[in-house]
Amino acid sequence: MEAPKIIVAVRKRPLSKKEVKEGQKDIVEVQGNTVILREPRVKVDLTRFMEEFTFNFDAAIDQFCSNEELYKSLVQPMVQAAINGTKITCFAYGQTGSGKTYTMLGDQNVVGIYTLAAFDLFQMVPNSISISVSFYEIYCSKLFDLLNDRQQLVAREDAKGQVIIAGLSECKVNHVQEFLKTVDMGIKSRVTAQNSVNQDSSRSHAILQINLRQSNKMIGKLSFIDLAGSERGADVVEHHRQTRIDGAEINKSLLALKECIRALDLNKNHTPFRGSKLTQVLKDSFTGNCRTLMIGTISSCHKDAEHSLNTLRYADRVKELRTPQSSNAADQLARELMLPRQYNLNNQFFDGPSAPRSISPPKLFELDEKEEDEIIYHEPNKNLNLKDKHEELIQKILKEERALKTAHRDHIDDLVDLTKEDMKLLQMYNQPNSIVEDYVDELDRVLSLKIGLIKKLKSRLQQFKQHLMDEQDLSLQCQTHFYQKQHQN
Ligand SMILES: Nc1ncnc2c1ncn2[C@@H]1O[C@H](COP(=O)(O)OP(=O)(O)OP(=O)(O)O)[C@@H](O)[C@H]1O
């Protein structure tokens, strides 16, 4: 049977030492490929109760599973496929601090799955295949090369519809140590930016690409993506406008990513790649012969219940629309992937008792499909409408901002041309026999043109300023509504 195009896994991170010390509760249970989240709630009459949500995935990974075990069961088979010409994409989605970086890139004590893939690749590929790396980051819709001093990059679509990231460095690596050194340089560049540019890793998507070439022709590609923190997409109630705008961009890219994966699984002809910078640059990875692994990372801590639920719902939506064929293939793969017993995992990893296919209905309020499609964070309807309006306005502002910058540039060019005319005029007036009426008329014309240009730009600016103020008002309304709602709960 054909391998599934998409595998959706969820990984639970353990409580941190700090959380244990604070007495926080672990509210997530992994049983086979099922994740159960029990959220402590309080009713209006102050009685406490537990709300239970059950989700079923291709793989559910508990807190005892190491990166090596995860790699062996889910990623290693894909590495082999990459050598055989398949484009592989692995991405981690989840709240800040839920374990995305830990899974993808590792930390000082633990190796990430990209490193494990590299070890295998260097062992498996024949000498005729060369390996190279690119590593870049998307921050505020801008691309930065992590292997070249964070040079800003531009993504362009060529005549054949292929997206090319102009200037992206691709470093050829001959052995695993060289590979690790190169990626480490990129990780350091990301960390330095966090400290110096007031940037926060949870607000950027990091994309590490390993390219396999034979006689200079790309034959396979593996992309490991550490996404921005999913909760960042809901920064509507943030006080800083730029943070809200960044949040809207992150929200847009995560929703577009979900749409692209769904379209990919349904073999749709039209895939909405242009929906965001992230999906635009990943277009190539999602077309043709490709396979994707999504790892939703969740915290087990009760105070993160809301965010964990949102991640579980997002992952559930990604796999929900799977075609019957690919669903069968995924089930088959899940059985084949059963982890060897030497791994200290729950042994029901894949072939445990068959769990319910869909999520248990939330008992307090229902979400309809449209709501989940449009925002990541679920709120009651009224707030959602405000959020929708806010989102729409942010998109408008982003477009207007780009248009304003272009108009400003054109304005400067026009002013330079008129200033040249000004200078010529003055030179002519300094000539003997010049006619004062001509000079006055001409100067009047040039000045009127300049005033016209300034007025035009000013009115565009005025409109933009008005929309910024509207956004501020709308955000305040969202905040008020959000806090009122919290108070009621
Ligand atoms: N499965 C795990 N087992 C043990 N520790 C983990 C696990 N997942 C995450 N951690 C620890 O939790 C902390 C947060 O993880 P990590 O930095 O990977 O989060 P993140 O989702 O990448 O956050 P951000 O979006 O801010 O980059 C780290 O200290 C990490 O070592």
The ligand as an SDF file (V2000), in Angstrom:
LIG
                    3D

 31 33  0  0  0  0  0  0  0  0999 V2000
    9.4380   15.8970   25.3500 N   0  0  0  0  0  0  0  0  0  0  0  0
   10.1560   16.6070   26.2310 C   0  0  0  0  0  0  0  0  0  0  0  0
   10.8390   16.0080   27.2200 N   0  0  0  0  0  0  0  0  0  0  0  0
   11.5590   16.7170   28.1110 C   0  0  0  0  0  0  0  0  0  0  0  0
   11.6590   18.0720   28.1000 N   0  0  0  0  0  0  0  0  0  0  0  0
   11.0100   18.7270   27.1480 C   0  0  0  0  0  0  0  0  0  0  0  0
   10.2260   18.0460   26.1580 C   0  0  0  0  0  0  0  0  0  0  0  0
    9.6870   18.9710   25.3310 N   0  0  0  0  0  0  0  0  0  0  0  0
   10.1280   20.1640   25.7850 C   0  0  0  0  0  0  0  0  0  0  0  0
   10.9050   20.0310   26.8550 N   0  0  0  0  0  0  0  0  0  0  0  0
   11.5250   21.1460   27.6120 C   0  0  0  0  0  0  0  0  0  0  0  0
   10.5570   22.1830   27.7120 O   0  0  0  0  0  0  0  0  0  0  0  0
   11.1360   23.4620   27.5000 C   0  0  0  0  0  0  0  0  0  0  0  0
   10.4570   24.1930   26.3570 C   0  0  0  0  0  0  0  0  0  0  0  0
   10.6530   23.4790   25.1390 O   0  0  0  0  0  0  0  0  0  0  0  0
   10.9670   24.1850   23.7300 P   0  0  0  0  0  0  0  0  0  0  0  0
   11.9650   25.2760   23.8750 O   0  0  0  0  0  0  0  0  0  0  0  0
   11.2990   23.1030   22.7810 O   0  0  0  0  0  0  0  0  0  0  0  0
    9.5560   24.8330   23.4230 O   0  0  0  0  0  0  0  0  0  0  0  0
    9.0830   25.5260   22.0620 P   0  0  0  0  0  0  0  0  0  0  0  0
    7.7340   24.9820   21.7910 O   0  0  0  0  0  0  0  0  0  0  0  0
   10.0890   25.3730   20.9920 O   0  0  0  0  0  0  0  0  0  0  0  0
    8.9820   27.0490   22.4980 O   0  0  0  0  0  0  0  0  0  0  0  0
    9.2020   28.3940   21.5800 P   0  0  0  0  0  0  0  0  0  0  0  0
    7.9930   28.4940   20.6970 O   0  0  0  0  0  0  0  0  0  0  0  0
    9.2360   29.4620   22.6320 O   0  0  0  0  0  0  0  0  0  0  0  0
   10.4830   28.2550   20.8280 O   0  0  0  0  0  0  0  0  0  0  0  0
   12.6120   23.2230   27.2500 C   0  0  0  0  0  0  0  0  0  0  0  0
   13.2980   23.4290   28.4570 O   0  0  0  0  0  0  0  0  0  0  0  0
   12.6920   21.7700   26.8400 C   0  0  0  0  0  0  0  0  0  0  0  0
   13.9320   21.2030   27.2070 O   0  0  0  0  0  0  0  0  0  0  0  0
  1  2  1  0
  2  3  1  0
  2  7  2  0
  3  4  2  0
  4  5  1  0
  5  6  2  0
  6  7  1  0
  6 10  1  0
  7  8  1  0
  8  9  2  0
  9 10  1  0
 10 11  1  0
 11 12  1  0
 11 30  1  0
 12 13  1  0
 13 14  1  0
 13 28  1  0
 14 15  1  0
 15 16  1  0
 16 17  2  0
 16 18  1  0
 16 19  1  0
 19 20  1  0
 20 21  2  0
 20 22  1  0
 20 23  1  0
 23 24  1  0
 24 25  2  0
 24 26  1  0
 24 27  1  0
 28 29  1  0
 28 30  1  0
 30 31  1  0
M  END
$$$$
